[in-house]
Amino acid sequence: MFKDYYDEKRQDRWFLNIMKVMAGEIDSNKVNNISKQTGVSSEEIISRIKAGDRLVARLLCKDPSRQSIAEECQKDYITSLVGARFVDLPIGQLIYESKDGRKTQGVDAVIDGYWYATMKVVHGQGSSQTRQRNEAKEFIRISQEVNPKGVMVIIDEIEGEDISHFNKLILPENKARVRILSSDNFKNFKQGK
């Protein structure tokens, strides 16, 4: 299951990020902020990291979910299942604009030379998660209007929410060329099921 794969990769990235801090990759701004928030001196924080305190190092490292690990995991997971060919596009290369001037985010990848895809991993609720869902909805609305090829949204709801409501956004005349899938369903799609 994608969720298990994603959780494992995210834990691996947390460990890697903690090890980077332990090796001396320390953001002095973060140290100063934590010092102000906790009342512990910056020197004490650095000293504890040098002494091997991983918990303190964890406070200073980057959150993997803010490092585009999600798309990376989706691509790797899907490729391991069915060997799909992903062509990554530079950020912002393809930005769709609707006939009435609305814009949507660019395409994350082209899959098998036909499917223009945006990829999202969503974790429960919150403003950034709502933004992720809204970006996917806008991509569906606008890209099916202007993109003559296949349009795909690969969205994984980590907390198990149903993604079928996205299908309501597909115009009847576009049912054959617009797909909304989770990473786990991509294999069935490739096999024509």
Buried (B, 14 or more C-beta within 10 A) or exposed (E): EBBEBBEEBBEEBBBEBBEBBBEEEBEEEBBEBBBEEEEBEBEEBBEBBEEEBBEBBBBBBBEBBEEEBBBBBBBBBBEEBEEBEBEEBEEEEBEBEBEEEEEBBBBBBBBBEEBBBBBBBBBEEEEEBEEBBEBBBBBBBBBBBEBEEBBBBBBBBBEEBEBEEBEEBBEEEBEEBBBBBBBBBBBEBBEEE
